[in-house]
């Protein structure tokens, strides 16, 4: 299980557990699962998708950054 935190300048869009996270990287979308290698990546305009116990959720973003380290996923994004 991942600990996911999605923040924007206006609000904390999500802070909780997730089974997977899909983000729009600059070279294409990629998915983050449990025990993903550490990474920091810029994000382009697109859709962030995450799956938690409530189901699948989508968030439209205008870009930002993602950091993954030891099953903690932090997104700093501009929400559309």
PDB file of N, CA, C and O in Angstrom:
ATOM      1  N   UNK A   1       0.848  -1.178   0.000  1.00  0.00           N
ATOM      2  CA  UNK A   1       0.000   0.000   0.000  1.00  0.00           C
ATOM      3  C   UNK A   1       0.894   1.242   0.000  1.00  0.00           C
ATOM      4  O   UNK A   1       1.957   1.257   0.621  1.00  0.00           O
ATOM      5  N   UNK A   2       0.447   2.275  -0.703  1.00  0.00           N
ATOM      6  CA  UNK A   2       1.176   3.541  -0.802  1.00  0.00           C
ATOM      7  C   UNK A   2       0.532   4.592   0.098  1.00  0.00           C
ATOM      8  O   UNK A   2      -0.681   4.582   0.309  1.00  0.00           O
ATOM      9  N   UNK A   3       1.342   5.483   0.618  1.00  0.00           N
ATOM     10  CA  UNK A   3       0.843   6.681   1.289  1.00  0.00           C
ATOM     11  C   UNK A   3       0.911   7.801   0.267  1.00  0.00           C
ATOM     12  O   UNK A   3       2.000   8.191  -0.154  1.00  0.00           O
ATOM     13  N   UNK A   4      -0.239   8.320  -0.136  1.00  0.00           N
ATOM     14  CA  UNK A   4      -0.321   9.314  -1.210  1.00  0.00           C
ATOM     15  C   UNK A   4      -0.754  10.660  -0.654  1.00  0.00           C
ATOM     16  O   UNK A   4      -1.717  10.757   0.108  1.00  0.00           O
ATOM     17  N   UNK A   5      -0.025  11.696  -1.048  1.00  0.00           N
ATOM     18  CA  UNK A   5      -0.378  13.067  -0.671  1.00  0.00           C
ATOM     19  C   UNK A   5      -0.329  13.911  -1.938  1.00  0.00           C
ATOM     20  O   UNK A   5       0.712  14.013  -2.587  1.00  0.00           O
ATOM     21  N   UNK A   6      -1.471  14.518  -2.285  1.00  0.00           N
ATOM     22  CA  UNK A   6      -1.566  15.392  -3.456  1.00  0.00           C
ATOM     23  C   UNK A   6      -1.876  16.792  -2.952  1.00  0.00           C
ATOM     24  O   UNK A   6      -2.930  17.032  -2.361  1.00  0.00           O
ATOM     25  N   UNK A   7      -0.944  17.718  -3.191  1.00  0.00           N
ATOM     26  CA  UNK A   7      -1.138  19.096  -2.739  1.00  0.00           C
ATOM     27  C   UNK A   7      -1.077  20.049  -3.927  1.00  0.00           C
ATOM     28  O   UNK A   7      -0.367  19.817  -4.905  1.00  0.00           O
ATOM     29  N   UNK A   8      -1.843  21.124  -3.808  1.00  0.00           N
ATOM     30  CA  UNK A   8      -1.812  22.208  -4.781  1.00  0.00           C
ATOM     31  C   UNK A   8      -1.666  23.501  -3.985  1.00  0.00           C
ATOM     32  O   UNK A   8      -1.783  23.477  -2.760  1.00  0.00           O
ATOM     33  N   UNK A   9      -1.415  24.625  -4.648  1.00  0.00           N
ATOM     34  CA  UNK A   9      -1.323  25.888  -3.910  1.00  0.00           C
ATOM     35  C   UNK A   9      -2.605  26.239  -3.150  1.00  0.00           C
ATOM     36  O   UNK A   9      -2.555  26.970  -2.161  1.00  0.00           O
ATOM     37  N   UNK A  10      -3.740  25.729  -3.598  1.00  0.00           N
ATOM     38  CA  UNK A  10      -5.017  26.072  -2.984  1.00  0.00           C
ATOM     39  C   UNK A  10      -5.428  25.145  -1.847  1.00  0.00           C
ATOM     40  O   UNK A  10      -6.081  25.580  -0.898  1.00  0.00           O
ATOM     41  N   UNK A  11      -5.046  23.850  -1.935  1.00  0.00           N
ATOM     42  CA  UNK A  11      -5.584  22.883  -0.987  1.00  0.00           C
ATOM     43  C   UNK A  11      -4.786  21.590  -0.984  1.00  0.00           C
ATOM     44  O   UNK A  11      -3.912  21.381  -1.825  1.00  0.00           O
ATOM     45  N   UNK A  12      -5.099  20.727  -0.027  1.00  0.00           N
ATOM     46  CA  UNK A  12      -4.625  19.353  -0.052  1.00  0.00           C
ATOM     47  C   UNK A  12      -5.725  18.561  -0.747  1.00  0.00           C
ATOM     48  O   UNK A  12      -6.803  18.362  -0.186  1.00  0.00           O
ATOM     49  N   UNK A  13      -5.454  18.114  -1.959  1.00  0.00           N
ATOM     50  CA  UNK A  13      -6.471  17.430  -2.759  1.00  0.00           C
ATOM     51  C   UNK A  13      -6.734  16.016  -2.251  1.00  0.00           C
ATOM     52  O   UNK A  13      -7.863  15.533  -2.329  1.00  0.00           O
ATOM     53  N   UNK A  14      -5.688  15.336  -1.724  1.00  0.00           N
ATOM     54  CA  UNK A  14      -5.869  13.994  -1.178  1.00  0.00           C
ATOM     55  C   UNK A  14      -4.705  13.684  -0.260  1.00  0.00           C
ATOM     56  O   UNK A  14      -3.561  14.037  -0.548  1.00  0.00           O
ATOM     57  N   UNK A  15      -5.001  13.025   0.846  1.00  0.00           N
ATOM     58  CA  UNK A  15      -3.972  12.578   1.775  1.00  0.00           C
ATOM     59  C   UNK A  15      -4.454  11.268   2.391  1.00  0.00           C
ATOM     60  O   UNK A  15      -5.310  11.276   3.275  1.00  0.00           O
ATOM     61  N   UNK A  16      -3.908  10.144   1.928  1.00  0.00           N
ATOM     62  CA  UNK A  16      -4.352   8.852   2.433  1.00  0.00           C
ATOM     63  C   UNK A  16      -3.663   7.714   1.703  1.00  0.00           C
ATOM     64  O   UNK A  16      -2.651   7.910   1.031  1.00  0.00           O
ATOM     65  N   UNK A  17      -4.221   6.532   1.842  1.00  0.00           N
ATOM     66  CA  UNK A  17      -3.643   5.341   1.223  1.00  0.00           C
ATOM     67  C   UNK A  17      -4.126   5.176  -0.214  1.00  0.00           C
ATOM     68  O   UNK A  17      -5.217   5.616  -0.576  1.00  0.00           O
ATOM     69  N   UNK A  18      -3.298   4.539  -1.012  1.00  0.00           N
ATOM     70  CA  UNK A  18      -3.652   4.222  -2.397  1.00  0.00           C
ATOM     71  C   UNK A  18      -2.974   2.920  -2.792  1.00  0.00           C
ATOM     72  O   UNK A  18      -1.876   2.610  -2.329  1.00  0.00           O
ATOM     73  N   UNK A  19      -3.642   2.162  -3.653  1.00  0.00           N
ATOM     74  CA  UNK A  19      -3.069   0.923  -4.171  1.00  0.00           C
ATOM     75  C   UNK A  19      -2.138   1.194  -5.337  1.00  0.00           C
ATOM     76  O   UNK A  19      -1.131   0.507  -5.511  1.00  0.00           O
ATOM     77  N   UNK A  20      -2.480   2.216  -6.149  1.00  0.00           N
ATOM     78  CA  UNK A  20      -1.658   2.583  -7.300  1.00  0.00           C
ATOM     79  C   UNK A  20      -1.922   4.041  -7.655  1.00  0.00           C
ATOM     80  O   UNK A  20      -2.962   4.606  -7.316  1.00  0.00           O
ATOM     81  N   UNK A  21      -0.949   4.635  -8.350  1.00  0.00           N
ATOM     82  CA  UNK A  21      -1.059   6.022  -8.801  1.00  0.00           C
ATOM     83  C   UNK A  21      -0.507   6.087 -10.218  1.00  0.00           C
ATOM     84  O   UNK A  21       0.586   5.584 -10.479  1.00  0.00           O
ATOM     85  N   UNK A  22      -1.244   6.698 -11.130  1.00  0.00           N
ATOM     86  CA  UNK A  22      -0.780   6.884 -12.505  1.00  0.00           C
ATOM     87  C   UNK A  22      -0.660   8.387 -12.746  1.00  0.00           C
ATOM     88  O   UNK A  22      -1.602   9.141 -12.501  1.00  0.00           O
ATOM     89  N   UNK A  23       0.510   8.815 -13.230  1.00  0.00           N
ATOM     90  CA  UNK A  23       0.774  10.240 -13.414  1.00  0.00           C
ATOM     91  C   UNK A  23       1.236  10.531 -14.845  1.00  0.00           C
ATOM     92  O   UNK A  23       1.820   9.665 -15.497  1.00  0.00           O
ATOM     93  N   UNK A  24       0.972  11.762 -15.337  1.00  0.00           N
ATOM     94  CA  UNK A  24       1.397  12.144 -16.689  1.00  0.00           C
ATOM     95  C   UNK A  24       2.819  12.717 -16.702  1.00  0.00           C
ATOM     96  O   UNK A  24       3.001  13.931 -16.604  1.00  0.00           O
ATOM     97  N   UNK A  25       3.819  11.850 -16.821  1.00  0.00           N
ATOM     98  CA  UNK A  25       5.210  12.291 -16.884  1.00  0.00           C
ATOM     99  C   UNK A  25       5.501  13.021 -18.189  1.00  0.00           C
ATOM    100  O   UNK A  25       4.713  12.962 -19.132  1.00  0.00           O
ATOM    101  N   UNK A  26       6.632  13.705 -18.236  1.00  0.00           N
ATOM    102  CA  UNK A  26       6.999  14.462 -19.436  1.00  0.00           C
ATOM    103  C   UNK A  26       7.230  13.561 -20.650  1.00  0.00           C
ATOM    104  O   UNK A  26       7.026  13.981 -21.789  1.00  0.00           O
ATOM    105  N   UNK A  27       7.656  12.321 -20.400  1.00  0.00           N
ATOM    106  CA  UNK A  27       7.905  11.377 -21.505  1.00  0.00           C
ATOM    107  C   UNK A  27       6.785  10.355 -21.642  1.00  0.00           C
ATOM    108  O   UNK A  27       6.936   9.346 -22.332  1.00  0.00           O
ATOM    109  N   UNK A  28       5.658  10.619 -20.981  1.00  0.00           N
ATOM    110  CA  UNK A  28       4.524   9.705 -21.044  1.00  0.00           C
ATOM    111  C   UNK A  28       4.064   9.320 -19.647  1.00  0.00           C
ATOM    112  O   UNK A  28       4.778   9.516 -18.664  1.00  0.00           O
ATOM    113  N   UNK A  29       2.876   8.778 -19.580  1.00  0.00           N
ATOM    114  CA  UNK A  29       2.313   8.383 -18.296  1.00  0.00           C
ATOM    115  C   UNK A  29       3.063   7.183 -17.730  1.00  0.00           C
ATOM    116  O   UNK A  29       3.546   6.328 -18.472  1.00  0.00           O
ATOM    117  N   UNK A  30       3.153   7.134 -16.386  1.00  0.00           N
ATOM    118  CA  UNK A  30       3.714   5.964 -15.736  1.00  0.00           C
ATOM    119  C   UNK A  30       2.958   5.702 -14.440  1.00  0.00           C
ATOM    120  O   UNK A  30       2.370   6.600 -13.838  1.00  0.00           O
ATOM    121  N   UNK A  31       2.996   4.431 -14.034  1.00  0.00           N
ATOM    122  CA  UNK A  31       2.236   3.994 -12.873  1.00  0.00           C
ATOM    123  C   UNK A  31       3.183   3.699 -11.712  1.00  0.00           C
ATOM    124  O   UNK A  31       4.266   3.144 -11.899  1.00  0.00           O
ATOM    125  N   UNK A  32       2.754   4.078 -10.522  1.00  0.00           N
ATOM    126  CA  UNK A  32       3.521   3.858  -9.304  1.00  0.00           C
ATOM    127  C   UNK A  32       2.772   2.819  -8.476  1.00  0.00           C
ATOM    128  O   UNK A  32       1.598   2.992  -8.151  1.00  0.00           O
ATOM    129  N   UNK A  33       3.471   1.739  -8.140  1.00  0.00           N
ATOM    130  CA  UNK A  33       2.915   0.668  -7.316  1.00  0.00           C
ATOM    131  C   UNK A  33       3.761   0.519  -6.055  1.00  0.00           C
ATOM    132  O   UNK A  33       4.807   1.157  -5.926  1.00  0.00           O
ATOM    133  N   UNK A  34       3.316  -0.312  -5.138  1.00  0.00           N
ATOM    134  CA  UNK A  34       4.059  -0.558  -3.903  1.00  0.00           C
ATOM    135  C   UNK A  34       5.490  -0.981  -4.226  1.00  0.00           C
ATOM    136  O   UNK A  34       5.729  -1.749  -5.158  1.00  0.00           O
ATOM    137  N   UNK A  35       6.437  -0.467  -3.440  1.00  0.00           N
ATOM    138  CA  UNK A  35       7.872  -0.745  -3.571  1.00  0.00           C
ATOM    139  C   UNK A  35       8.484  -0.211  -4.859  1.00  0.00           C
ATOM    140  O   UNK A  35       9.476  -0.754  -5.346  1.00  0.00           O
ATOM    141  N   UNK A  36       7.899   0.852  -5.418  1.00  0.00           N
ATOM    142  CA  UNK A  36       8.466   1.510  -6.602  1.00  0.00           C
ATOM    143  C   UNK A  36       9.827   2.092  -6.239  1.00  0.00           C
ATOM    144  O   UNK A  36      10.047   2.508  -5.101  1.00  0.00           O
ATOM    145  N   UNK A  37      10.718   2.120  -7.185  1.00  0.00           N
ATOM    146  CA  UNK A  37      12.040   2.713  -6.979  1.00  0.00           C
ATOM    147  C   UNK A  37      11.904   4.211  -6.678  1.00  0.00           C
ATOM    148  O   UNK A  37      10.982   4.856  -7.177  1.00  0.00           O
ATOM    149  N   UNK A  38      12.802   4.764  -5.874  1.00  0.00           N
ATOM    150  CA  UNK A  38      12.754   6.201  -5.602  1.00  0.00           C
ATOM    151  C   UNK A  38      12.887   6.999  -6.902  1.00  0.00           C
ATOM    152  O   UNK A  38      13.680   6.653  -7.777  1.00  0.00           O
ATOM    153  N   UNK A  39      12.102   8.067  -7.015  1.00  0.00           N
ATOM    154  CA  UNK A  39      12.119   8.884  -8.226  1.00  0.00           C
ATOM    155  C   UNK A  39      11.590  10.280  -7.917  1.00  0.00           C
ATOM    156  O   UNK A  39      10.747  10.463  -7.040  1.00  0.00           O
ATOM    157  N   UNK A  40      12.097  11.245  -8.647  1.00  0.00           N
ATOM    158  CA  UNK A  40      11.535  12.595  -8.686  1.00  0.00           C
ATOM    159  C   UNK A  40      11.349  12.916 -10.158  1.00  0.00           C
ATOM    160  O   UNK A  40      12.280  12.766 -10.950  1.00  0.00           O
ATOM    161  N   UNK A  41      10.144  13.360 -10.532  1.00  0.00           N
ATOM    162  CA  UNK A  41       9.856  13.604 -11.937  1.00  0.00           C
ATOM    163  C   UNK A  41       8.937  14.799 -12.101  1.00  0.00           C
ATOM    164  O   UNK A  41       8.061  15.042 -11.272  1.00  0.00           O
ATOM    165  N   UNK A  42       9.146  15.544 -13.178  1.00  0.00           N
ATOM    166  CA  UNK A  42       8.228  16.621 -13.544  1.00  0.00           C
ATOM    167  C   UNK A  42       6.999  15.997 -14.209  1.00  0.00           C
ATOM    168  O   UNK A  42       7.084  14.947 -14.847  1.00  0.00           O
ATOM    169  N   UNK A  43       5.868  16.661 -14.047  1.00  0.00           N
ATOM    170  CA  UNK A  43       4.622  16.195 -14.642  1.00  0.00           C
ATOM    171  C   UNK A  43       4.105  17.232 -15.627  1.00  0.00           C
ATOM    172  O   UNK A  43       4.290  18.433 -15.432  1.00  0.00           O
ATOM    173  N   UNK A  44       3.458  16.760 -16.683  1.00  0.00           N
ATOM    174  CA  UNK A  44       2.854  17.652 -17.658  1.00  0.00           C
ATOM    175  C   UNK A  44       1.340  17.701 -17.449  1.00  0.00           C
ATOM    176  O   UNK A  44       0.790  16.989 -16.608  1.00  0.00           O
ATOM    177  N   UNK A  45       0.689  18.546 -18.220  1.00  0.00           N
ATOM    178  CA  UNK A  45      -0.767  18.634 -18.153  1.00  0.00           C
ATOM    179  C   UNK A  45      -1.370  17.280 -18.485  1.00  0.00           C
ATOM    180  O   UNK A  45      -0.963  16.626 -19.445  1.00  0.00           O
ATOM    181  N   UNK A  46      -2.341  16.865 -17.686  1.00  0.00           N
ATOM    182  CA  UNK A  46      -2.972  15.573 -17.912  1.00  0.00           C
ATOM    183  C   UNK A  46      -3.822  15.158 -16.733  1.00  0.00           C
ATOM    184  O   UNK A  46      -4.342  15.997 -15.998  1.00  0.00           O
ATOM    185  N   UNK A  47      -3.959  13.852 -16.558  1.00  0.00           N
ATOM    186  CA  UNK A  47      -4.826  13.297 -15.520  1.00  0.00           C
ATOM    187  C   UNK A  47      -4.006  12.439 -14.567  1.00  0.00           C
ATOM    188  O   UNK A  47      -3.252  11.565 -14.995  1.00  0.00           O
ATOM    189  N   UNK A  48      -4.159  12.698 -13.268  1.00  0.00           N
ATOM    190  CA  UNK A  48      -3.616  11.826 -12.236  1.00  0.00           C
ATOM    191  C   UNK A  48      -4.737  10.864 -11.859  1.00  0.00           C
ATOM    192  O   UNK A  48      -5.852  11.291 -11.560  1.00  0.00           O
ATOM    193  N   UNK A  49      -4.442   9.581 -11.874  1.00  0.00           N
ATOM    194  CA  UNK A  49      -5.425   8.562 -11.485  1.00  0.00           C
ATOM    195  C   UNK A  49      -4.865   7.794 -10.301  1.00  0.00           C
ATOM    196  O   UNK A  49      -3.701   7.394 -10.297  1.00  0.00           O
ATOM    197  N   UNK A  50      -5.714   7.593  -9.292  1.00  0.00           N
ATOM    198  CA  UNK A  50      -5.291   6.761  -8.170  1.00  0.00           C
ATOM    199  C   UNK A  50      -6.437   5.865  -7.740  1.00  0.00           C
ATOM    200  O   UNK A  50      -7.612   6.203  -7.878  1.00  0.00           O
ATOM    201  N   UNK A  51      -6.053   4.706  -7.211  1.00  0.00           N
ATOM    202  CA  UNK A  51      -7.026   3.714  -6.762  1.00  0.00           C
ATOM    203  C   UNK A  51      -6.845   3.543  -5.262  1.00  0.00           C
ATOM    204  O   UNK A  51      -5.741   3.280  -4.785  1.00  0.00           O
ATOM    205  N   UNK A  52      -7.952   3.697  -4.517  1.00  0.00           N
ATOM    206  CA  UNK A  52      -7.930   3.435  -3.079  1.00  0.00           C
ATOM    207  C   UNK A  52      -9.120   2.555  -2.726  1.00  0.00           C
ATOM    208  O   UNK A  52      -9.761   2.002  -3.619  1.00  0.00           O
ATOM    209  N   UNK A  53      -9.423   2.418  -1.454  1.00  0.00           N
ATOM    210  CA  UNK A  53     -10.504   1.529  -1.023  1.00  0.00           C
ATOM    211  C   UNK A  53     -11.876   2.009  -1.492  1.00  0.00           C
ATOM    212  O   UNK A  53     -12.831   1.232  -1.509  1.00  0.00           O
ATOM    213  N   UNK A  54     -11.982   3.294  -1.876  1.00  0.00           N
ATOM    214  CA  UNK A  54     -13.248   3.845  -2.373  1.00  0.00           C
ATOM    215  C   UNK A  54     -13.405   3.698  -3.883  1.00  0.00           C
ATOM    216  O   UNK A  54     -14.451   4.041  -4.433  1.00  0.00           O
ATOM    217  N   UNK A  55     -12.378   3.192  -4.557  1.00  0.00           N
ATOM    218  CA  UNK A  55     -12.455   3.021  -6.003  1.00  0.00           C
ATOM    219  C   UNK A  55     -11.404   3.823  -6.736  1.00  0.00           C
ATOM    220  O   UNK A  55     -10.380   4.203  -6.170  1.00  0.00           O
ATOM    221  N   UNK A  56     -11.675   4.077  -8.017  1.00  0.00           N
ATOM    222  CA  UNK A  56     -10.747   4.799  -8.894  1.00  0.00           C
ATOM    223  C   UNK A  56     -11.128   6.279  -8.916  1.00  0.00           C
ATOM    224  O   UNK A  56     -12.304   6.627  -9.030  1.00  0.00           O
ATOM    225  N   UNK A  57     -10.109   7.153  -8.804  1.00  0.00           N
ATOM    226  CA  UNK A  57     -10.332   8.595  -8.782  1.00  0.00           C
ATOM    227  C   UNK A  57      -9.434   9.259  -9.813  1.00  0.00           C
ATOM    228  O   UNK A  57      -8.340   8.775 -10.101  1.00  0.00           O
ATOM    229  N   UNK A  58      -9.910  10.382 -10.372  1.00  0.00           N
ATOM    230  CA  UNK A  58      -9.137  11.131 -11.361  1.00  0.00           C
ATOM    231  C   UNK A  58      -9.066  12.592 -10.951  1.00  0.00           C
ATOM    232  O   UNK A  58     -10.001  13.140 -10.368  1.00  0.00           O
ATOM    233  N   UNK A  59      -7.933  13.213 -11.270  1.00  0.00           N
ATOM    234  CA  UNK A  59      -7.707  14.614 -10.955  1.00  0.00           C
ATOM    235  C   UNK A  59      -6.995  15.245 -12.148  1.00  0.00           C
ATOM    236  O   UNK A  59      -5.898  14.816 -12.505  1.00  0.00           O
ATOM    237  N   UNK A  60      -7.599  16.254 -12.768  1.00  0.00           N
ATOM    238  CA  UNK A  60      -6.973  16.953 -13.896  1.00  0.00           C
ATOM    239  C   UNK A  60      -5.961  17.952 -13.365  1.00  0.00           C
ATOM    240  O   UNK A  60      -6.265  18.750 -12.478  1.00  0.00           O
ATOM    241  N   UNK A  61      -4.748  17.899 -13.920  1.00  0.00           N
ATOM    242  CA  UNK A  61      -3.699  18.811 -13.472  1.00  0.00           C
ATOM    243  C   UNK A  61      -3.118  19.572 -14.658  1.00  0.00           C
ATOM    244  O   UNK A  61      -3.246  19.169 -15.814  1.00  0.00           O
ATOM    245  N   UNK A  62      -2.480  20.676 -14.330  1.00  0.00           N
ATOM    246  CA  UNK A  62      -1.854  21.515 -15.344  1.00  0.00           C
ATOM    247  C   UNK A  62      -0.332  21.383 -15.289  1.00  0.00           C
ATOM    248  O   UNK A  62       0.385  22.179 -15.895  1.00  0.00           O
ATOM    249  N   UNK A  63       0.158  20.378 -14.562  1.00  0.00           N
ATOM    250  CA  UNK A  63       1.592  20.152 -14.414  1.00  0.00           C
ATOM    251  C   UNK A  63       1.970  20.120 -12.951  1.00  0.00           C
ATOM    252  O   UNK A  63       1.148  20.392 -12.076  1.00  0.00           O
ATOM    253  N   UNK A  64       3.244  19.779 -12.690  1.00  0.00           N
ATOM    254  CA  UNK A  64       3.738  19.730 -11.323  1.00  0.00           C
ATOM    255  C   UNK A  64       4.902  18.773 -11.204  1.00  0.00           C
ATOM    256  O   UNK A  64       5.650  18.556 -12.158  1.00  0.00           O
ATOM    257  N   UNK A  65       5.048  18.191  -9.994  1.00  0.00           N
ATOM    258  CA  UNK A  65       6.149  17.281  -9.706  1.00  0.00           C
ATOM    259  C   UNK A  65       5.639  16.113  -8.867  1.00  0.00           C
ATOM    260  O   UNK A  65       4.649  16.237  -8.146  1.00  0.00           O
ATOM    261  N   UNK A  66       6.332  14.970  -8.973  1.00  0.00           N
ATOM    262  CA  UNK A  66       6.037  13.818  -8.135  1.00  0.00           C
ATOM    263  C   UNK A  66       7.353  13.331  -7.527  1.00  0.00           C
ATOM    264  O   UNK A  66       8.396  13.331  -8.181  1.00  0.00           O
ATOM    265  N   UNK A  67       7.279  12.919  -6.268  1.00  0.00           N
ATOM    266  CA  UNK A  67       8.416  12.303  -5.586  1.00  0.00           C
ATOM    267  C   UNK A  67       7.942  10.996  -4.966  1.00  0.00           C
ATOM    268  O   UNK A  67       6.901  10.950  -4.312  1.00  0.00           O
ATOM    269  N   UNK A  68       8.717   9.930  -5.178  1.00  0.00           N
ATOM    270  CA  UNK A  68       8.407   8.623  -4.612  1.00  0.00           C
ATOM    271  C   UNK A  68       9.599   8.177  -3.791  1.00  0.00           C
ATOM    272  O   UNK A  68      10.735   8.175  -4.265  1.00  0.00           O
ATOM    273  N   UNK A  69       9.322   7.796  -2.547  1.00  0.00           N
ATOM    274  CA  UNK A  69      10.380   7.295  -1.682  1.00  0.00           C
ATOM    275  C   UNK A  69       9.774   6.417  -0.595  1.00  0.00           C
ATOM    276  O   UNK A  69       8.929   6.878   0.174  1.00  0.00           O
ATOM    277  N   UNK A  70      10.193   5.166  -0.525  1.00  0.00           N
ATOM    278  CA  UNK A  70       9.763   4.209   0.501  1.00  0.00           C
ATOM    279  C   UNK A  70       8.245   4.161   0.654  1.00  0.00           C
ATOM    280  O   UNK A  70       7.724   4.302   1.761  1.00  0.00           O
ATOM    281  N   UNK A  71       7.543   3.962  -0.448  1.00  0.00           N
ATOM    282  CA  UNK A  71       6.076   3.844  -0.492  1.00  0.00           C
ATOM    283  C   UNK A  71       5.336   5.114  -0.084  1.00  0.00           C
ATOM    284  O   UNK A  71       4.144   5.063   0.216  1.00  0.00           O
ATOM    285  N   UNK A  72       6.030   6.249  -0.070  1.00  0.00           N
ATOM    286  CA  UNK A  72       5.404   7.559   0.122  1.00  0.00           C
ATOM    287  C   UNK A  72       5.445   8.286  -1.217  1.00  0.00           C
ATOM    288  O   UNK A  72       6.517   8.486  -1.788  1.00  0.00           O
ATOM    289  N   UNK A  73       4.287   8.675  -1.710  1.00  0.00           N
ATOM    290  CA  UNK A  73       4.177   9.357  -2.990  1.00  0.00           C
ATOM    291  C   UNK A  73       3.643  10.773  -2.722  1.00  0.00           C
ATOM    292  O   UNK A  73       2.548  10.942  -2.186  1.00  0.00           O
ATOM    293  N   UNK A  74       4.428  11.776  -3.100  1.00  0.00           N
ATOM    294  CA  UNK A  74       4.040  13.167  -2.907  1.00  0.00           C
ATOM    295  C   UNK A  74       3.919  13.852  -4.257  1.00  0.00           C
ATOM    296  O   UNK A  74       4.855  13.843  -5.057  1.00  0.00           O
ATOM    297  N   UNK A  75       2.761  14.445  -4.503  1.00  0.00           N
ATOM    298  CA  UNK A  75       2.542  15.207  -5.733  1.00  0.00           C
ATOM    299  C   UNK A  75       2.297  16.666  -5.366  1.00  0.00           C
ATOM    300  O   UNK A  75       1.466  16.974  -4.512  1.00  0.00           O
ATOM    301  N   UNK A  76       3.023  17.548  -6.016  1.00  0.00           N
ATOM    302  CA  UNK A  76       2.789  18.989  -5.904  1.00  0.00           C
ATOM    303  C   UNK A  76       2.342  19.420  -7.298  1.00  0.00           C
ATOM    304  O   UNK A  76       3.142  19.460  -8.233  1.00  0.00           O
ATOM    305  N   UNK A  77       1.048  19.742  -7.428  1.00  0.00           N
ATOM    306  CA  UNK A  77       0.463  19.959  -8.741  1.00  0.00           C
ATOM    307  C   UNK A  77      -0.420  21.206  -8.770  1.00  0.00           C
ATOM    308  O   UNK A  77      -0.850  21.711  -7.733  1.00  0.00           O
ATOM    309  N   UNK A  78      -0.672  21.679  -9.971  1.00  0.00           N
ATOM    310  CA  UNK A  78      -1.651  22.741 -10.194  1.00  0.00           C
ATOM    311  C   UNK A  78      -2.921  22.072 -10.712  1.00  0.00           C
ATOM    312  O   UNK A  78      -2.955  21.561 -11.831  1.00  0.00           O
ATOM    313  N   UNK A  79      -3.962  22.083  -9.886  1.00  0.00           N
ATOM    314  CA  UNK A  79      -5.225  21.439 -10.242  1.00  0.00           C
ATOM    315  C   UNK A  79      -6.019  22.340 -11.177  1.00  0.00           C
ATOM    316  O   UNK A  79      -6.107  23.548 -10.959  1.00  0.00           O
ATOM    317  N   UNK A  80      -6.600  21.746 -12.222  1.00  0.00           N
ATOM    318  CA  UNK A  80      -7.413  22.515 -13.175  1.00  0.00           C
ATOM    319  C   UNK A  80      -8.823  22.579 -12.654  1.00  0.00           C
ATOM    320  O   UNK A  80      -9.690  23.178 -13.290  1.00  0.00           O
TER     321      UNK A  80
END
